[in-house]
């Protein structure tokens, strides 16, 4: 089905704060549009509005044809008790479509008017979404992705990497007419991103992708839609990420030039009016000093002063009539540093035959010693046990075998993959104060404000914040509480491009010990690892090569 999505005059806000307004967008067949903007700009809100999950403040959405289907694949993690098959059915729309088909089937024998049409429409929708062979296609995709798990396996029994592959599988089997993807590359390894790239490129129907993955957008996007909350603008650019950045830099240069030209013209007219007013005042003063026998000269000077006043008035009026070209608003910019604690002992961490496990899966044994200042990269495909091992090092799960020994004077900072550091029902400010060990709310709010988390965020429960906002809060904790050891698990997930750049710089400048899991190559390069632990998996076991 050839489908086009039309958005006209869409507006949205969060409480009193506007996100965007007058947003117009046409997504035609073959369009792959990257939706970009800083955290909190409203990208997820826009996707939810299009999917019908959130009301717009204004505007309209239209599909051609009207019966076309929209698939929205969120960035939020799946429910732990949900099976892979149930998760896929829900995310692809097959599950709700099948429920509607069952309801229509039950209603058929009642002979209700229009029951046949409802049944036919429900069946057609279920088939169009790929319901008839979903399990077969899902099994094939899961095998292709190397996910060794049955379809009835609960997602809570999967590792973070395996869950990422399951989420990718649900994208690859989706058969909707319009596809909305929210941060689809989060937690994906290289092969996973390659598979997603191939899928998006193969689509002939419209795709809208909210993403901060610059390389991915360069590979797949035919256009970029930017939400700019600072300038309160919505702009569309042709091409991928690199083309967008170049075009935006040119636009900003033109805007700055136009503002400077406006200021120059206005200031010149104002200066002319001031000079003419001064001349008029000087003329009147000279006329006042003339004697009673110099009436003709006094009149001449007075008339000349009035003409100067009139010219000054015209110049001021001309300055006021010039259409104002406003200056670009100063953009908020994160200035990020990681607070460094006094050095730890020379030996920071010792792993003695550690075997880490999650369900039937185990990784190890691992024996290694981490010295002060070491920068360790944990590398390997999704599902090879990197997060599982970090959980054992942090004491979040007991080792299956072996012993973990931390050195003395160790102060650990954590950004975990699930962002559990800043989570729960408590208010953000209360949670961060507890993590910082302070009772000063003003100091805490000042720190959070530096990370773009203002008055509208600090009183909200942590669980109501977006993934990007929780990630920035976790980074704020690392700036507010000195540490000498960092354990970072996919820290760039959910961060916008400027924040990722700041994190790269901060990580490069941090003098302490670092253990890092990331599929972001730029961040891995910024780490300049002194050693790499390479994870490989065969079946339900994984091995670690320490080098």
N, C-alpha and C positions, 0 to 999 in steps of 0.2 A: 504494500500500500504506500503510495506517495503522499507524505504527510508534511504539512507546514504548521508551525506554531507561531501565533501572533500575540505579542504583548503590547498593550497600549496604555500609557499614562500610569504605570504601576508605581505606587508609593507605599512605603512601610516605615514604621518607627518602633522604637523600644521605649515605652513610657513617653516621657516628653522629648526624647532625643530622636530626631529624624535620621533614618538610615539612608534612604534614597527617595527620589520623587521624579515624576514625569519620565519613567523608564519605558522606552519603546524598544522593541526587539522583534525581529522576524527571523525565525530559524527555518530554513528551507532544507529540502532533501540534500544530503551531502555535506551540510554545515556541521563543523565540529568547533564549537566556540568555547574557549577557556574563560572562566569567570574568575577574575582576580581582584585583589584589594586586600588591605590590611585586616588582621584579625578584628572582628567586631564590625566590619563594614556592612554585613548583611547578606553575605553570599549564601549561607545555609537558609536564611529566612527567605530569600528569593526562590531557592529551589523548592522549599516547602510550599510557598505560595503557588508556584506552577503545578506542583503535585496535588494541590487541593487540601493540604494539611494545615494551612495557616491562612487566615483572611488578610487580604490586602487592604490598606487604608483607602486606596483609590485605584481606579484603573480597571481594565478588563483583560481577559485571556480567552483566546479563541483557537480552536483546532480546525484544520481543514484536511480531511473530512471530520465532522463532529464526533464520529464513533471511534476515532483513533485512540490508541492507548498510550499512557505515559508511565514509564518505569522510573522510580526514584530509589536509588541505592545509596543509603545513608553512610556516614562515616562512623556512626555509633556502633559499639560492639554488640554482637548477638547475645541472646539470653543463654546462660550456661546450660540450662536443662533442655534446650531445643536441639533436636537432631539436625544433622547436616541436611537431610531431605526436607524436613519441615522448614528449616531456615531458607533453603533455596525456593521452596514453594511460596513462602511468604514474600520474599524479596522480589521474585520474578512476577508476582501477581497471580500465579497459577492457583495458589491456595484459596484466596478470596474468590477467584473466578469459579473454582470448582464448588465452593460452598454455594454460590449463587446458582450454579447449574443444578446442584442437588435440590435446592429449594424449588426451582422451576420444575424439576422432574416430579416432585411430590405434589405440586399444584396441578399437574396435567390431568389426572383422573377426575378432578373436581369439576371440570368443564367450565371453569371461569372464563369470562370474555377476555380474549387476548392472551390466554395462557399459552397457546401454540406459539405466538410471536415471541413471548418472553422466553420460552424454552429454546426456540431457535436462536435467539440473540445470545442467550447464556452459553449455549453449546458452541456457537461460532466464536465467542470471545475466549472461551477456555482453549479451543483448538488453536486460535490465532496466537495465544500466549505460549504455545508449545506444551500444553498440559498432557497431551496424549503420550508423548515419549520423553517427558522431563527426566524421569529416573534413569532412563537409558543414556540420555545425553549427559546428564550430571555425572554418572559413573565413568563415562568415557573421558570427560574433562578432568575429573579428579585424578584418574589414572595418568593422564597426560601431564598433569601438574606435579606428579610424584607424591600425592597425598595418600599415604597408606592407611585408609580408614573406611569402614563400612558406612553406608548412607544413614543407618540408624544410630550412629555414634553420637552421643551428646557433645555439643560444642565445648562444654565445660571440661571435657576430658582431653581436649586438644591443647597443644602448646600454643603460645602466641603466634609463632610462625605458621603452624598448621591452620589455626583459625584464619590467618591472613589468606592462606591458599583457599580455604573454604569460601571466604568472602569473594575472592577473585573468581572462583568457579561459578558462583551465583551470577556474577556479571557476565561471564562468557556464555552462559546458557539463556540469557535474557532475550526475549523476542517481543519487545515493545516498539511502538511506532516513534516515540520520542524517549530518549534515554537521558536521565539526569544522574550524574555521578558526583559524589561529594568526597573529595580527597581520596580517590581510589588507589593511589600508589602508596599510601601510608602502610608501613610494615612489610611492603613487598620487596623481595630480593630482585636481583637482575633478571633472572629467567621469568619471574612473575611479571615484572614491568614489560618485558618483551612480549609476553603473551597478551597482556592488556593492550599494548600498543597495536599489535596485529589485529585484535578484535575491533578496536575503535576505528582503525583505518579501513576495515572491511565493511563498516556500517554504511548503508546508503540513506538511512533515515537520520533526522537531526539528533545531535548529541550536544549537551551542555555540561561542562565539567568545571567544578570548583576545585582549583588545585594551586599549590605553591611550588609544584615540581617543575622547575624551569626547563630541564632537558625534555621531560615528557611533553610539555606543551609545545616545545619547538618541534617535536616529532609528529604530533597529531593535529594540532590546532590549525584551522583555516582562518580563525579570527579570534580576537580577544575583546571581552566586555569588561571594562574596569569600573568598579564602584569606588569612588574617592570620597570618603566621608569628610575629609578636611576641606576640600574645595566644594563639597556638596554637588558633585557632578557625576554623570554617567556618560562614558565615552566608549565607542567601539572602534577597534583598529583591525586592519587586515593582517593576516599572517600569524606566526607563533609568538613566543615570548620575546625573542631577541628583536624581531621586527617591531613589536609593541613598545619595547623600551626605547628603541631608536626614535620611533615616531613620537613618543611622549616627550622625549628630551627636546625634539624639534618644536613641538607644540608649546612646551614650557618656555623655550627660548623666544618664540614669537610672542607669547603672552607678556614676557618680561620686557621685550622691546616695545610692544604696544603701550604698556604702562609707562615706560620711561618717556616715550614720545608724548603721551598725554600729559605727564608731569611737566615736560619741557615747554609744551605749548601753553599750558595753564600758567606756569610760573612766569613765562615771558610776558603774558598779558597782565598778570598781577603786578609784575615789576614795572611795566609801562604805566599802568594806572597809578602806581605809587610815585613814579617820577613826575608824571603830569600833575598829580595833586601837590607834590612838593614845589613844582614850578609855579603853580597857581598861588600857593601860599606865599612864596617869595615875591611874586608880582603884587599881591595885595599888600604885603608889608612895605614894599617900596612905594606903592601908591599912597599909603597912609603917611609916609614921611615927607611927601611933597607939600610945599607951602600953598597958601590960599591963592597965589597968583599963577599956579601951575595946574589949573583945572583941566585943560585939554590933555596934558600929559597924564594926569591922574585918571581921567576917563579912559584913555588909551590902555593904560596898564590894567585897569579894572576889567575892561572888556576882554583883554587878552587872558587874564586870570580866569574869567568865567568860561572862555572857550577851552582852556586847559582842564577846568573842572568837568566840562561836558565830555571832553575826550577821555578823561580818566573814568567817568561813569560808563561810557561805552565800552572801554577796555574791561572794566570789572564785569559788566553784563555779558560780554563775549566770553570771558573766563567761566562764568557760571553756566553759559549755554553749552559749553563743550561737554559732550557725552563722556561721563567718567569711565575710565578703564581701570577696574580695581586691581590692586596688586594681588599676586598669588598668596594665599594664606601660608604661613609657615607650617610645614608638616611636622607632626610629632615624630621624634626619632629616638629610638632606644639607644642609650649609651650604656652598654653592658660590660660589667667586670665581675669576675668571680672572686669573692673575698677570700684571701689566703690566710689560713691559720699558721701558727708556728710549726716548724717541721716536725714530722713524726719520727719514730725510731727508724733506724736504717732499714730494718726488715719490716715491711708494712704488712705483708700477708703471706701465709704459708698454706699450701694445699697439699695434704698428705694422702694420696690415694683416694681422692674424693670421687664418689659416684653419686650423681644427682638423678632423681627420678620424678616422673609425673605419670601416674597410672602405670601402664605396662612399659612405658618408655623410660630408658635410662641413658645417661651420658657419662662417660668416664671409663675407667678411673683416670683422674687428672692429678699429677704431682707437679707442683711448680712453686717457685718463690718469687714474690714481687718486692722489689727494692724501692726505696724512697726515690721519687722522681721518674719511675718507670711509666711509660705510656703504652698501654696494652690495647690492641685492637682485637676484638672477638669477631671473627669472620666466618661466614658459611651461609648456605642457603637457609630459607625459612624452615623451621621444624627440626633443626639439628641440635637444639638444646641450649642455646646461648642464654636465653632468659631464665631457663630452668636452673642453670648453674649459678647465675647471678642471684636468684632467689635463695639458694643454699648459702652463698657467701654472706647475704644480708640476714640470714637466720629466719627467713620467711617460710622455709620448709626444711625439714631435717634431711641430712644426707642419708642415702641408702647405705653408704659405707664411707670410711675414711674420716679425716679430721680437718677442720678449718681453724687456723690460729691467726688472729689479728695481732699486730704489734702494738706497742705502747704509744701513747700520745697521738692516736689516730682519731681524726674528726672527719666523719664521712658525710658527703653530700650526694643525694640521690635524685635522679629523674628517671622513674621507671616507665616501662612501655605503657602500662595501663593508667598512668597518671594518678595513682592511688595516694601519692604524697599529699596532694591537695584534693580531698574528696570528703564526702559525707554530708550530713544535714546541717552542720554548723555553718555560721556565717563565714565568709571568706576572711574578713579581718580577724575574727577570733581564731580561726584555724592557723593563719600565718603567725599571729602573736604567739600561739602555743609552740609552733615550730621554731620560732626565733628565741623563745624563752624570755619574752618581754611582756610588760603590762602597759606599755605606752601605745595607745591606739593612734595618737596623732603621728608618731614616728612610723608606725606600720602603714598608715594610709599614705603618708608621703612616699614611702618606698614603693607601694603598689601603684601609685600614680605615675611613677617613673616608667612603669611597664604598661601604661595605658589602661590601668584598672582604677577607675575613678569612683565617684560617689555612688554611681548607679550599680557598681559591682560589689563594693565592700560589705554591704549588709545582706547580700544574697547568699543562700545556701550554696556551698561549693558544688553540689551535684547539679545545680541549675545552670552553671556556667558552661560555656562551650569548651570543647577540647583545647582550642587555641588559648582561651583565657586561663584555663587551668595549667597549661604548659607555661605560660608567662608567669603565673603565680609561683610555680615551682622554681623557675629561674630567679624570680625575685628573692626567694628564700636563700638561694645560693649566693646572692649579692649581699643579703642582710646578715647572714650567719657565716662566719669564717670556717673554712674547711681546708683540709690538706689532702683528702682523697675523694675522687669523684667516681661514681658508678652511674653511667649514663646509658640508657637503653632506648635507642631511636629518639633522641632528644629533639630532632628537627621535625618530627611529625606534628602537624597542626600549626606550625609556625609560619608566618609570612616571610617573604624573601628578605626584607631588611633585617628582621630579627635573626634569621638564619646567618646572615653575614656577620652580625654582631656576636653571635654565639661562636662562630668560627674564630673570630679575632680573640675573644675572651679565652677560648680553649687554648689557642696558641700562646697566650701570655701567661696562663696559669702555671705556677712553678711546682705544683704538687704532683701526686700520683693519679693516673687516670686509667680506668677500665671502660672501654667504649664499645657499644654495639651500634652499628649504623650501616645503612645501605646508601647513605648520601656520600658520594665519592669526594665532594669538595670538603666536607667535614672530616672525613677520614684523612685527607691530605693535610688539613690544618692541624690534626693531631700529631703528625710526624711520629708515628709509632716506633718505639724502641724494640717492640716484640709483637708478634701476632699469634694468637691462638686460633688455629683453623679447625672448624667443626665439620665432620662428615658423618653421614647417617646411612645405615644399612638395616632396613626393617625396623625393629623396635629399639635398636641400640645405636648410639653415636659415639664416635671417638674424637679426641682432641689432640691435635699435634701442636706442641708448644715449641715456638722457635723465636 
